[in-house]
Amino acid sequence: MSTLDELRALEDQGEFIRRHIGPTEAEIQQMLTVVGCTSLEQMVGRTVPAGIRGVDFSALPAPMNEAAAIAELRALSERNIRKRSLIGMGYHGTHTPPVILRNILENPGWYTAYTPYQAEIAQGRLEALVNFQTMICDLTGLPVAGASLLDEGTAAAEAVTLAHSTHKGKGDVLVVAEDCHPQTIAVLRVRAEPVGIKLVLAAPAKLAEVIAAQKPFAVVTQYPGTTGALRDIAPEIQAAHAAGALAIVAADLLALTLVTPPGEMGADIVVGSSQRFGVPLGYGGPHAGFIAVKEALKRSLPGRLVGVSVDAAGAPAMRLALQTREQHIRREKATSNICTAQVLLAVMASMYAVWHGPEGLKRIARRVALQARMLAGAAREGGFTLRHDSFFDTIVVETGARTDALMEAALTAGFNLRRVGDNAIAISLDETVTRAELATLAKLLGAAELGATAGGIPDGLNRASAFLTAEVFNTHHAEHAMLRYMKRLEDKDVALNRSMIPLGSCTMKLNATAEMIPVTFPGFADIHPFAPVDQARGYLAMIRQLEAWLCGVTGFAAVSLQPNAGSQGEYAGLLAIRAYHQARGEGHRNICLIPSSAHGTNPASAVMAGMKVVVTACDRDGNVDVDDLRAKAAQHGPNLAALMVTYPSTHGVYEEQIREICAVIHDQGGQVYMDGANMNAQVGLTSPAAIGADVCHLNLHKTFCIPHGGGGPGVGPIGVAAHLAPHLPNHPLVAEAGPATGFGPVSAAPFGSAAILPISYAYIRMMGGEGLTRATEVAILNANYMAARLRDHFPILYRGGQGMVAHECILDCRGFQQGGGVMVEDIAKRLQDYGFHAPTMSWPVSGTLMVEPTESETKAELDRFIEAMISIRAEIRAVEQGRMDRADNPLKNAPHTAAEVTGTSWTHPYSREQAAFPLPWVRAAKYWPPVKRVDNVYGDRNLVCTCAPLEEYAATVTLQAAE
Ligand SMILES: *Cc1c(COP(=O)(O)O)cnc(C)c1O
């Protein structure tokens, strides 16, 4: 070996592969023995059908170590040019309070958590989300708000769909004010057309007139308008109501600290973005969108809603309210497909409000408003006129023939401003603008010095009502208090930094620190989505490279990174199929076949894309019933638009007939949409193209290491075969975002949640093609090891032809109900006493647990989980055999809290030790669930979704307990 080769070997560019993959070489051999295989190759041969094997990975890179990958991403971030972007349009500079930056955004205790379906071990993030909901309710003046939506544009679209579905019989006309943000209007257009909603734009001055003439089912206005004009919207809301329409208002949260909230003016629904509450611009996302509604609409809310209930001991405890109402669970009857939302960003925004409190927020808003008035004064002094005198933070200066020169001069001075037509410039102020910068801007406008003011918030629109009066927003203002509050919440929860989260279908793999670090590089964090693209060269280079790698992974010709969740990818992919059929003169094709085993987002997305869902059967082994599929495909032949199929199946099996299934659809002129949630079982071994699909989405927050954030953010890019490439999404404001022939945007931002793309980039860069393939093999091994070790204790529901499972396995728990009355939920809750998050419960099969260990878990951690499950099985047997009480046993009473176990009275027939320390190793790092089992029914009957009445609420609970 030459010394240079020796040096290269010692660099160890493959080190990350060994860090990411849990089991060592020696352990892999041991585990292979347990599953009855001699090599990974042999195991894959028995698992993945030969007919679909083989991928071309030439586009994928060689592995790279952490230091080199971080350096590469830093260099990319530094190719972005950071200017002070005063463009506005729903995206504003903001200071992320350092205490929140480090302890939430950069803290795995928060970012690696899962969606809070297991409420007892998610009380921390549930409390933060109740704070978010309270903040949104207070600021908008409406009583009920959800726990985040994907962005402002889609939140407006969700509001419109909500109005359309609750307002049946009111027709299909939607009136939209012209001064809504242009990207919101574009998203609304895309969403409206397939479901037959007719969008009518109206100038603000003509709004009342158009409403009276059109008799729409809903009206959408922006408050303040996109170029900053602040008008009294009460008359528009009244006009909407007079015409029988619902009034939807897209509002700015910071403005709402100073101006009359739309709820007080009668608005029915208020939407918007919480980005400027401490969440970096990040080239457009991720940010938490919000939606608030009147009482009467709360049961139709899209997305998730957190509510306060009680636990088994009668203490207040939070959980997702109306859980079965989560829209996509209603499948083809859903009016929204939202699953992954923006929890981490909602938590950040809520913490920003906790940190600043109502007075702090008002001060920030007043400063921004004063800056706008001073700049307006400077513009007047410089001889310009203002387009409007009523504004909060954004002014429009009539710059006439000097527009180009002024835009240029501003750019040279370090500012991005917004051009409004040919003859005007909008300037949007924010909390990051310094006095010196304001002086520079004033000088640019020709003012001698700062001082004069003009315009501002008109008297009639000053906010009179108090907001954020709850204790939490008025307590944690010292940094120590804030630090400890966030830590207290974090400690209540189970995240990946505590133990494995073996959630089938959700792929809770390692979110490596090296992948996370670049997210907060200033060169990525500080870029406005509508900044000139020549300032975003680093982003574009990263995006193009990631697209190329994902083309390599999927075998497809083109990728769009715009969809900001898997559900949005499904929707975008189906719209691409729809556009393709239309382009070929086959726009009548509208039938979408979906196997009964599909995830609920699939039918929900199909309906949103204007398709009719036809459910096809599954056989006893959980596979697509090919005969039924063939019959239904033939029956709908000329009208067949698409099949949506998950591969490997949601039952964790590689169906042998997948190519045949795709051929059946193609023979009838349909397209095959593959739900890519299970890509962790494909990468490097097979691909969506290899199985015969035309389009798929990937969940970068599953397969490609973006953390789940407690329920978001996510990225759901779609890959398409060449014939669909002209029909990918695009964006009206950024040509680079998609093909000119595309159907429009599905997200407000051109590249969706661009700021978290460095995570997946870093993952692929560090693993390289060989590491990615190895990860898939070990993911399959870990699942099969789990199945092999648990099969004598729990029946494994489905297996492939040669007895193997894919990357996940389903444990059948239905049999325990008969013998001992033990329900699957009891097992899930008992796992909490061991410090584990339960596997996916009762999906896709009711009464089962679906375990997906991922490649990242070490053998030691798998063994710990296996021991816990076996120990739980022994408890079940004790109940079945009558050695333990049927009603009063550790399973039924789980989880056990510290207060209960250390209480003076202990009446259960089993020991305190068995309750809290069922296995010796539990003692070493005991996790204490903060509450006992949460009562869902009580919470849904007594819906409380804000934190203001907590003490009040505790009082009523005590009263009722006493009764
Ligand atoms: C996670 C998942 C989805 C939805 O993805 P989101 O990012 O949550 O919208 C769809 N299908 C399957 C099978 C999934 O597991």
The ligand as a Gaussian input file, in Angstrom:
#p B3LYP/6-31G(d) Opt

LIG

0 1
 C      -46.634000       8.165000       7.313000
 C      -47.476000       7.608000       6.243000
 C      -48.214000       8.447000       5.374000
 C      -48.404000       9.937000       5.595000
 O      -47.250000      10.691000       5.646000
 P      -47.267000      12.115000       6.372000
 O      -45.901000      12.627000       6.138000
 O      -47.567000      11.884000       7.803000
 O      -48.290000      12.966000       5.733000
 C      -48.871000       7.844000       4.309000
 N      -48.838000       6.507000       4.126000
 C      -48.172000       5.678000       4.975000
 C      -48.192000       4.200000       4.730000
 C      -47.484000       6.202000       6.066000
 O      -46.842000       5.394000       6.910000

